[in-house]
Amino acid sequence: MPVNIQHSLEAAPMRSASARWGLTGLSLCMLLSSLGTSIANVGLPALAQAFSASFQQVQWVVLAYLLAITTLSVGVGRLGDLFGRRRLLLVGIALFTLGSAACGLASGLPGLIAARAVQGSGAAIMMTLSLALVGEALPKDRTGSAMGLLGTMSAVGTALGPSLGGVLIAGFGWRAIFLATLPFSVLAFAIIGRGLPPDRFRETGDRPRFDMLGTLLLAATLAAYALAMTWGRGSFGPLNAALLLAAAAGAGLFVYVQAKVTSPLIRLAMLREPVLRTGLLTNMLVATVMMTTLVVGPFYLAGALGLDAAGIGLAMAVGPVVSALSGVPAGRLVDRFGARLMTLAGLAIMILAALLLAALPLRVGIAGYIVALMVLTPGYALFQAANNTAVMRDIGPDRRGLVSGMLSLARNLGLVTGASAMGAVFAFASRADGIATSTPDVIATGMRITFGLSGGLLLLALAIAMRAGQPRTGGTSTSP
């Protein structure tokens, strides 16, 4: 047997084993970063009691994490492209680990909030680069399955957070919700170090500089927007308006700087690429609708259907559980039938689910709500796997981190917009002195109007996806 053929046969199992280790590590990163988002919410009452603080003060424990992820996703993605995604991912896991330890050992609320910002910075790196590294860990024809698996792990983290956090707080106190992630973070670090190949770099003289000014401008702009959308828990006052104006001004200044600098963070011409532009817009619209279910659902279940806290928790858990079960099959469908067709199919299923949410619970109660969620979440899993695959599959190696960061940013912008704007729509539609005093019939009307609008947003996403045409068939990488 020729030596080169024998070497190839021996190397194939090694590459396959390395790919499995790499995908395991990336999945664990996605699980931990999602768990970090959801596990802290259930601890807010315990934190308020422990630190003798108001809800407005302890909510910064959640907000600091969200702001770090939102503001850093694009910048860390670009840093990974320039200086090595595997290396930066290891730094991100280390930051997440250190932040988790500092949270668990915090002696005061300001220290806890600062530690959560560090933890969120690590989570931003882990979320962004996990998507970007799929193309290096697996062959292109398995990208859809890998994206489906990462989506599953994200859903598992989201679903596991509230229940796991409640058990840990009841048994060991609030510090346990942060310290419990430490052994898994260390495990993720070890697996990534073993399972992913070393970074490959261009010649030093050919490597572009990092756009620090653009990165800082974008981070400040996104922070202003996120704060404008979340400050005041739904009320919109002068401070919200000032922050929104600051975000608009920052966005204009960012575009101006990107057009002038030699090595911009985002080349504006990238947004003219149909697949990328479509992927970002539809991702933001779909995330807006998904957050609507999390914001509106509890009010409807309590106010219109009369469920207690335990019943609401069980009903709301249906969505993440179904999403976790459908993520991997959705990825396989993408690999078999193509990303474009499955993107359209996922959006069509979600439109049907939004219409069911607007009508079915009003007729058959909690069973109708659960059935509608069981339609919505597989559609979302299918859309996510297909959309991420379509955007990431043909991106050149020099831009994977940046584009992954842009996808994460679009999703986070949709989440904060859904939490604020769609929450405001529901509050306005459930007109009364307040939602707490509204009658079940009025809350049901608010539910119907809100999810009717959600269906309209999904129809817009479907129209954008259909207009985009066939995705590109070759690499479109340009030198940054």
C-alpha positions in Angstrom: 0.0 0.0 0.0 1.4 3.4 -0.9 2.6 5.4 2.1 0.4 8.4 1.4 -2.8 6.3 1.2 -1.9 4.4 4.3 -1.3 7.7 6.1 -4.7 9.1 5.0 -6.5 6.0 6.2 -4.8 6.3 9.6 -5.4 10.0 9.9 -9.2 9.8 9.1 -10.2 8.2 12.4 -8.0 10.7 14.2 -9.7 13.6 12.5 -13.1 12.2 13.2 -12.3 11.7 16.9 -10.9 15.2 17.1 -14.0 16.6 15.4 -16.2 14.9 18.0 -14.1 16.3 20.9 -14.2 19.7 19.3 -18.0 19.7 18.8 -18.4 18.4 22.4 -16.4 21.4 23.7 -18.3 23.9 21.5 -21.6 22.4 22.7 -20.5 22.8 26.3 -19.6 26.4 25.7 -23.0 27.1 24.3 -24.7 25.3 27.2 -22.8 27.2 29.9 -23.3 30.7 28.3 -27.0 30.1 27.9 -27.2 28.7 31.5 -25.5 31.8 32.7 -28.3 33.9 31.3 -31.3 32.0 32.7 -30.0 30.7 36.0 -29.5 34.2 37.6 -33.1 35.3 37.0 -34.5 32.9 39.5 -32.0 34.1 42.1 -33.1 37.8 42.1 -35.4 37.5 45.1 -32.7 35.7 47.1 -30.2 38.4 46.1 -32.5 41.2 47.1 -32.9 39.7 50.5 -29.2 38.8 50.9 -28.0 42.4 50.1 -31.1 44.3 51.4 -31.5 45.7 47.9 -34.5 46.7 45.8 -35.5 44.8 42.6 -34.2 47.7 40.5 -30.8 47.3 42.1 -30.5 43.5 41.8 -31.8 43.4 38.2 -28.3 44.7 37.3 -27.1 41.2 38.0 -29.0 40.1 34.9 -28.5 43.3 33.0 -24.7 43.4 33.3 -24.5 39.9 31.8 -26.8 40.9 28.9 -25.0 44.1 28.2 -21.7 42.4 28.0 -22.9 39.9 25.5 -24.7 42.5 23.4 -21.9 45.0 23.2 -18.9 42.6 22.8 -20.2 40.0 20.3 -19.0 41.7 17.1 -15.7 43.0 18.5 -14.7 39.6 19.9 -15.7 37.9 16.7 -13.3 40.2 14.7 -10.6 39.7 17.3 -10.9 36.0 16.8 -10.5 36.3 13.0 -7.3 38.4 13.5 -5.6 36.7 16.4 -6.9 33.2 16.5 -10.4 31.9 17.3 -9.3 28.8 19.3 -6.9 30.9 21.4 -9.5 33.6 22.1 -12.2 31.0 22.9 -9.8 29.6 25.6 -9.5 33.1 27.0 -13.3 33.4 27.0 -13.7 30.2 28.9 -11.1 31.4 31.4 -12.9 34.7 31.8 -16.3 32.9 32.3 -14.7 30.7 34.9 -13.0 33.6 36.8 -16.3 35.6 36.6 -18.3 32.7 38.0 -15.9 32.2 40.9 -15.9 35.9 41.6 -19.8 35.9 41.6 -19.9 33.1 44.0 -17.4 34.8 46.4 -18.8 38.3 46.1 -19.3 40.1 49.4 -21.4 42.9 48.1 -23.8 43.7 45.3 -21.4 46.1 43.4 -18.8 43.3 43.3 -21.4 40.8 42.2 -22.5 43.0 39.3 -18.9 43.6 38.2 -18.2 39.9 38.3 -21.3 39.2 36.2 -19.9 41.7 33.6 -16.7 39.6 33.5 -18.7 36.4 33.3 -20.8 37.9 30.5 -17.7 39.0 28.6 -16.5 35.4 28.6 -20.0 34.2 27.6 -19.9 36.7 24.6 -16.7 35.0 23.4 -18.0 31.5 24.0 -21.3 32.1 22.1 -19.8 34.0 19.2 -16.8 31.8 18.5 -18.6 28.5 19.1 -20.6 29.3 15.9 -17.5 30.5 14.1 -15.5 27.4 14.9 -18.0 24.9 13.6 -16.6 25.3 10.1 -13.1 24.3 11.3 -14.3 21.4 13.5 -16.5 19.7 11.0 -16.8 19.2 7.2 -19.2 21.5 5.3 -21.8 18.8 4.7 -22.3 18.4 8.4 -22.7 22.1 9.2 -26.5 21.9 9.6 -26.3 19.1 12.1 -23.7 20.9 14.1 -25.7 24.1 14.1 -28.8 22.1 15.2 -26.8 20.6 18.1 -25.5 24.0 19.2 -29.1 25.3 19.1 -30.2 22.3 21.2 -27.6 23.0 23.8 -28.6 26.7 24.0 -32.2 25.6 24.5 -31.2 23.1 27.2 -29.3 25.8 29.0 -32.2 28.1 28.9 -34.7 25.5 30.1 -32.4 24.1 32.8 -31.5 27.5 34.3 -34.7 28.2 36.3 -35.2 24.7 37.7 -31.6 24.1 38.5 -31.2 27.5 40.0 -34.2 27.0 42.3 -32.8 23.6 43.5 -29.4 25.0 44.2 -30.7 28.1 46.0 -33.0 26.0 48.1 -30.3 23.5 49.1 -27.1 25.6 49.2 -27.9 29.3 48.9 -27.6 31.9 46.1 -23.8 31.5 45.7 -24.3 27.9 44.5 -25.9 29.1 41.2 -22.6 30.6 40.2 -20.1 28.1 41.7 -21.9 25.1 40.3 -20.7 26.0 36.7 -17.0 25.9 37.7 -16.2 22.2 37.1 -18.0 22.3 33.7 -16.1 25.4 32.7 -12.8 23.7 33.5 -13.9 20.7 31.5 -14.8 22.8 28.5 -11.4 24.4 28.6 -9.7 21.0 28.6 -11.8 19.7 25.8 -11.4 22.7 23.6 -7.6 22.6 24.1 -7.6 19.0 23.0 -10.3 18.8 20.4 -9.8 21.9 18.2 -6.8 22.3 15.8 -4.3 25.1 16.4 -5.0 28.5 14.9 -3.6 29.2 11.5 -2.3 32.7 10.9 -1.3 34.8 7.9 2.1 36.3 7.7 2.4 39.0 10.3 3.0 41.8 7.8 -0.2 40.9 6.0 -2.5 41.0 9.1 -4.8 44.0 9.3 -5.0 46.1 12.4 -7.9 45.9 14.8 -10.4 48.8 14.6 -10.4 49.9 18.3 -12.3 53.1 17.6 -15.0 51.4 15.7 -15.3 48.7 18.3 -15.7 51.2 21.2 -18.2 53.2 19.2 -20.3 50.1 18.4 -20.1 48.9 22.0 -21.3 52.3 23.4 -24.1 52.5 20.8 -25.4 49.0 21.6 -25.1 49.7 25.4 -27.2 52.9 25.0 -29.8 51.0 22.9 -30.0 48.1 25.3 -30.4 50.4 28.3 -33.0 52.5 26.5 -35.0 49.3 25.8 -34.7 47.8 29.3 -34.5 50.8 31.7 -37.6 51.3 33.8 -39.1 47.8 33.2 -41.4 48.8 30.4 -42.0 52.5 31.2 -40.5 54.9 28.7 -39.4 58.2 30.2 -37.0 61.1 29.4 -33.9 58.9 30.2 -35.1 56.2 27.8 -35.5 58.8 25.1 -32.1 60.3 25.8 -30.5 56.9 25.6 -32.3 56.1 22.3 -31.1 59.4 20.8 -27.5 58.7 22.0 -27.8 55.2 20.3 -29.0 56.8 17.0 -26.1 59.4 17.1 -23.6 56.6 17.9 -24.9 54.5 15.0 -24.4 57.4 12.6 -20.9 58.1 13.9 -20.1 54.4 13.7 -21.1 54.3 10.0 -19.0 57.4 9.3 -15.9 56.0 11.0 -16.3 52.6 9.2 -16.3 54.4 5.8 -13.1 56.3 6.7 -10.7 53.9 8.5 -8.3 51.6 6.6 -9.2 48.4 8.4 -12.9 48.8 9.6 -14.5 46.5 12.1 -17.4 46.0 9.6 -17.0 46.7 5.9 -20.3 48.3 5.0 -20.2 46.5 1.6 -20.7 43.2 3.5 -24.3 44.2 4.2 -25.0 44.3 0.5 -24.4 40.5 0.4 -28.0 39.1 0.1 -27.5 36.0 2.3 -25.8 37.9 5.1 -28.3 40.8 5.0 -31.2 38.4 4.9 -29.8 36.2 7.7 -29.3 39.2 10.0 -32.7 40.8 9.4 -34.7 37.6 9.7 -32.7 36.6 12.8 -33.6 39.8 14.5 -37.3 39.6 13.6 -37.6 36.0 14.8 -35.8 36.7 18.1 -38.2 39.6 18.7 -41.1 37.1 18.4 -39.5 34.5 20.5 -38.9 37.0 23.3 -42.6 38.0 23.1 -43.6 34.5 24.2 -41.4 34.8 27.3 -42.7 38.3 28.2 -46.4 38.0 27.3 -46.9 34.3 28.2 -46.6 34.6 32.0 -49.1 37.5 32.2 -51.6 35.7 30.0 -51.3 32.4 31.9 -51.8 34.1 35.2 -54.3 36.8 34.3 -56.5 35.1 31.8 -56.1 31.4 32.7 -55.6 31.8 36.4 -52.5 29.6 36.7 -50.3 29.8 39.8 -46.5 30.2 39.7 -45.9 26.4 39.5 -48.4 26.0 36.6 -46.9 28.9 34.7 -43.4 27.4 35.1 -44.5 24.1 33.8 -46.4 25.6 30.8 -43.4 27.9 29.9 -41.0 25.0 30.1 -42.7 23.2 27.2 -41.1 25.5 24.7 -37.4 25.1 25.6 -37.9 21.3 26.2 -39.5 20.8 22.7 -36.8 23.1 21.2 -34.1 21.0 22.8 -35.6 17.8 21.4 -36.0 19.2 17.9 -32.6 20.9 17.4 -30.6 18.0 16.2 -33.3 16.6 13.8 -33.7 20.1 12.5 -30.0 20.3 11.7 -30.2 17.0 9.8 -33.1 18.3 7.7 -31.0 21.3 6.8 -28.1 19.0 5.7 -30.5 16.9 3.6 -32.8 19.4 2.0 -30.8 22.6 2.0 -30.6 25.7 4.1 -32.8 28.0 2.0 -35.8 25.6 1.8 -35.6 24.8 5.5 -35.4 28.5 6.4 -38.6 29.1 4.5 -40.2 26.0 6.1 -39.2 27.1 9.6 -40.6 30.6 9.1 -43.9 29.2 7.7 -44.3 26.9 10.7 -43.6 29.9 13.1 -46.3 32.0 11.3 -48.8 29.2 11.8 -47.8 29.0 15.5 -48.2 32.7 16.0 -51.7 32.5 14.5 -52.5 29.6 16.8 -51.2 31.6 19.8 -53.5 34.4 18.8 -56.6 32.3 18.6 -56.3 28.8 20.1 -55.8 29.6 23.8 -58.8 31.8 23.7 -60.9 28.8 22.7 -59.5 25.8 24.5 -57.4 27.4 27.3 -54.1 26.0 28.5 -54.1 23.1 26.1 -54.3 25.4 23.2 -51.4 27.5 24.5 -49.2 24.4 24.9 -50.1 23.0 21.5 -49.2 26.4 19.9 -45.8 26.4 21.7 -45.2 22.8 20.5 -45.7 24.1 16.9 -43.7 27.3 17.5 -40.5 25.9 19.0 -39.7 23.2 16.3 -40.2 25.9 13.7 -37.8 28.1 15.6 -35.2 25.3 15.9 -35.5 24.6 12.1 -35.1 28.3 11.3 -32.1 28.8 13.5 -30.2 25.8 12.2 -31.0 26.7 8.6 -30.3 30.4 8.9 -27.0 30.0 10.8 -25.9 27.4 8.2 -26.8 29.6 5.3 -24.9 32.5 6.7 -21.9 30.7 8.0 -21.3 27.8 5.6 -19.6 29.8 2.7 -18.0 32.6 4.8 -14.3 32.7 4.3 -12.0 31.8 7.2 -10.9 35.4 7.6 -14.5 36.5 8.5 -16.1 33.7 10.4 -15.7 35.3 13.8 -17.0 38.6 12.6 -20.1 37.2 10.9 -20.8 35.0 13.9 -20.7 38.0 16.1 -23.1 39.9 13.8 -25.5 37.0 14.0 -25.3 37.0 17.8 -25.8 40.8 17.8 -28.9 40.5 15.6 -30.4 38.0 17.9 -29.6 40.0 21.0 -31.1 43.2 19.5 -34.2 41.2 18.7 -34.4 39.9 22.3 -34.2 43.3 23.9 -36.6 44.8 21.3 -39.1 42.0 21.9 -38.9 42.5 25.7 -39.6 46.2 25.5 -41.5 47.0 22.3 -43.7 43.9 22.2 -44.2 44.0 26.0 -45.4 47.6 25.5 -47.8 46.5 22.8 -49.3 43.9 25.1 -49.6 46.3 27.9 -51.3 48.9 25.7 -53.7 46.3 24.2 -54.5 45.0 27.7 -55.8 48.5 28.5 -56.8 49.2 32.0 -55.2 50.9 35.0 -52.5 48.2 34.7 -52.2 44.6 33.6 -52.5 43.5 37.2 -56.0 45.0 37.3 -57.2 43.9 33.8 -59.9 41.4 33.4 -59.3 38.0 31.8 -61.2 39.1 28.6 -59.1 42.2 28.2 -55.8 40.3 28.7 -57.0 37.7 26.2 -57.6 40.6 23.7 -54.1 41.8 24.4 -52.7 38.3 23.7 -54.6 38.1 20.4 -53.4 41.5 19.2 -49.8 41.0 20.3 -49.4 37.6 18.6 -51.3 38.9 15.5 -48.6 41.5 15.3 -46.0 38.8 15.9 -47.4 36.9 12.9 -47.0 40.0 10.8 -43.3 40.3 11.8 -42.8 36.7 10.8 -44.6 37.3 7.5 -42.2 40.1 6.9 -39.2 37.8 7.7 -40.6 35.2 5.2 -41.0 37.9 2.5 -37.4 39.0 3.1 -36.1 35.4 2.9 -38.1 34.7 -0.3 -36.9 37.8 -2.0 -33.2 37.0 -1.2 -33.2 34.3 -3.8 -30.9 31.3 -3.9 -27.9 31.5 -1.5 -24.4 31.9 -2.9 -22.8 28.7 -4.0 -19.1 29.7 -3.6 -17.0 31.4 -1.1 -17.3 35.1 -1.0 -14.5 36.0 1.3 -12.8 39.2 0.8 -9.6 40.3 2.4 -10.6 42.5 5.4 
